């Protein structure tokens, strides 16, 4: 069955917001003399509604609610790191080659549409997507559930066997596989050690394998 569509996660895959977000929370914790527990943080990656709440956890450690100005400072620090991020290696090449080949392209993310649109516009990549599917704060839609991917397949008019998903986290890989889509994992510095064995292929970056070679492998 030929590949007709590519489905991309956003945070940590198209741009590495994951590492920057963790760094922002680490900064806030250290401002109050504590360390962010990375094993708890890992449960948040690629999903929403996880049990670990870093703010509630830090406030428990500090023994009081954090002040609005403390949260504003931490958010400003985090956003300064995120806004410095560019497309991850190989992403631009895959987007350009997929357009040349006439493949359909979608973003499938547990984040919000507003968040993704903001960064796509910043990166001058807002045009060219056939679908953008987001959870928009709805934990019942978020990965690792397959619903977002199934919705994207429906919007693109293709079957799971005609698509390849690109993910950076275990939650994302699980969602793609549950939707019947073959998945390429491209971990970032935050997710490289989380275990991505469920993926069909794990790459250090998309720059390692040209899209044509990947299509030959999966098509």
ZIRAUR-V461862 format. One record per residue. N is the residue number from 1. OMEGA is omega in whole degrees, -180 to 180 (* if undefined). Layout:
[[N/OMEGA] [N/OMEGA]]
//
This chain:
[[1/-177] [2/176] [3/-179] [4/-177] [5/176] [6/-177] [7/-174] [8/163] [9/-180] [10/-176] [11/180] [12/-179] [13/177] [14/169] [15/-174] [16/174] [17/-176] [18/-179] [19/180] [20/180] [21/178] [22/-179] [23/178] [24/179] [25/176] [26/178] [27/-179] [28/179] [29/-176] [30/175] [31/-178] [32/173] [33/-179] [34/178] [35/176] [36/179] [37/-172] [38/177] [39/175] [40/-179] [41/-178] [42/-179] [43/-178] [44/-169] [45/175] [46/-178] [47/171] [48/179] [49/178] [50/-176] [51/-177] [52/177] [53/-175] [54/179] [55/179] [56/179] [57/-179] [58/179] [59/176] [60/179] [61/-178] [62/180] [63/178] [64/173] [65/176] [66/-179] [67/179] [68/-179] [69/176] [70/179] [71/179] [72/179] [73/179] [74/180] [75/179] [76/178] [77/179] [78/-178] [79/177] [80/177] [81/-178] [82/-177] [83/175] [84/-177] [85/175] [86/176] [87/177] [88/-177] [89/177] [90/-177] [91/-178] [92/180] [93/179] [94/180] [95/-180] [96/-179] [97/179] [98/176] [99/180] [100/-178] [101/180] [102/178] [103/176] [104/-176] [105/180] [106/169] [107/-179] [108/-169] [109/173] [110/179] [111/179] [112/178] [113/-180] [114/179] [115/-178] [116/179] [117/-180] [118/-177] [119/176] [120/178] [121/178] [122/-177] [123/-178] [124/180] [125/-177] [126/-176] [127/172] [128/179] [129/178] [130/177] [131/171] [132/-175] [133/-175] [134/-180] [135/177] [136/174] [137/180] [138/-177] [139/-180] [140/178] [141/-171] [142/173] [143/15] [144/174] [145/-176] [146/-171] [147/-179] [148/179] [149/178] [150/177] [151/179] [152/178] [153/180] [154/180] [155/-180] [156/-179] [157/180] [158/178] [159/180] [160/180] [161/179] [162/-175] [163/169] [164/176] [165/178] [166/-174] [167/179] [168/-173] [169/176] [170/178] [171/180] [172/179] [173/-180] [174/180] [175/-179] [176/-178] [177/179] [178/177] [179/178] [180/-177] [181/174] [182/-169] [183/173] [184/178] [185/178] [186/-174] [187/173] [188/-177] [189/-179] [190/-171] [191/-174] [192/-176] [193/-175] [194/-180] [195/-178] [196/-174] [197/-179] [198/179] [199/178] [200/-180] [201/176] [202/180] [203/174] [204/174] [205/178] [206/177] [207/-178] [208/-174] [209/177] [210/-178] [211/-179] [212/179] [213/178] [214/179] [215/177] [216/-179] [217/-175] [218/-178] [219/*]]
//
